[in-house]
């Protein structure tokens, strides 16, 4: 039999158990808005029984531990899907900047003054397509009055505007790719901080759990949040160890093993200004397959590089084709052989300064001395509708329209993929919240339950105290 003093001890243990339950419920309520927090529960077990005349008799209940409600499978899926989302978000952002750099977008409904640019599927007011159309329209206008100085000046102004637009877009794309490389550096720096944090948290978790079956729940929550932060930057592989630590690897290379930070990340120039990622100490080049780093690299070295290449091809073809026709013509003074454009690509295309200084040198005539002849300028104007071998059999505007369209389609595809990915991740987060999320209603219910249990235990102590007093008074 427990006896009065045994029952008093039972009530004391019950008080402690109910107090522990209240403390954990309060801890949950305090962290209801803490990112990555998994709700905790007190593990309560029946105390050891003792033999008695009536058989084994219970001795109450004990709080034997605090555990958290967390699903490791869902956590792992969230880490993986976070990497996918990070890649889509960074690629979307880069493509949006790329579209802004072009200053144009897909516009199948363009009408009116945009003229031929509308037919190419490119919309806007001050882009390359509009300036190109204006230049060829000026050539056509000059062909009707080839001796007009004002018409010549208008053509040269339009050509200069087109060249300037090419230069500006090329510079913007160069600057954007440089900015993306800097963004990659920033992501690498943040990833290294996260790797260091995870290693330190592993060390703290090992120390806290050493020699006990209890779990360092709050430290594990913080570590999980840092792993997800890292996954948004770069796809990681995780391995859970028996001592409670987690190893982190990227592309098969272990960077964190337990409490040890084995290596970090750095960017390096792979040639041609193409900055990639490798391990800082081992020098191992990493093939990234997720996270914002991968999205940045893909956008910079694939999408934007393709746009820049196509833009340079368009500019160089325009230079060579226009110059080929113009060089065979004659100016008002009989001059011949001058180039209309200087430069080699979009970065340096420019109108021949000799022409802008003296518009009479513009070679519109096909016959020396026949100042009213318009053969050459008419042929130059007709280049607008010519299919060019250097542009895969497309006209200038069609080629540029394909470039803008390809960018728009890439952005649209990325937008769709990101939207779908956000739905998947949102579903996983809801599933985790259903398991690990703090419910205010449930915690308030637990508080009331533990409060009533505490009050009942206190009442039991009061009752035993009165009984003891009665027993003591029997001997007076």
Buried (B, 14 or more C-beta within 10 A) or exposed (E): EBEBEBBBBBBBBBBBBBBBBBBBBBBBBEBEEBEBBBBBBBEBEEBEEEEEEEEEEEBBBBBBBBBBBBBEEBBEBBBBBBBBBBBBBBBBBBBBBBBEBBBBBBBEEBEEEBBBBBBBBBBBEEBBBBBBBBBBBBBBBBBEEBBBEEBBBBBBBBBBBBBBBBBBBBEBBBEBBEBBBEBBBEBBBBBBBBBBBBBBBBBBBBEBBEEEEEBBBBBBBBBBBBBBBBBBBBBBBBEEEEEBBBBBBBBEBBBBBBBBBBBBBBBEEEEEEBBBBBBBEEEBEBEBEBBBBBBBBBBBBEBBBBBBEBBBBBBBBBBBBBBBBBBBBBBBEEBBEBBBBBBEBBBBBBBBEEBBEBBEBBBBBBEBEEBEBBBBBBBBBBBBEEEBEBBEEBBBBBBBBBBBBBBBEBBEBBBEBBEEBBEEBEEBBEBBEEEBBBBEEEBEEBBEBBBEBBEEBBEBBEBBEEEBEEEEEEEE
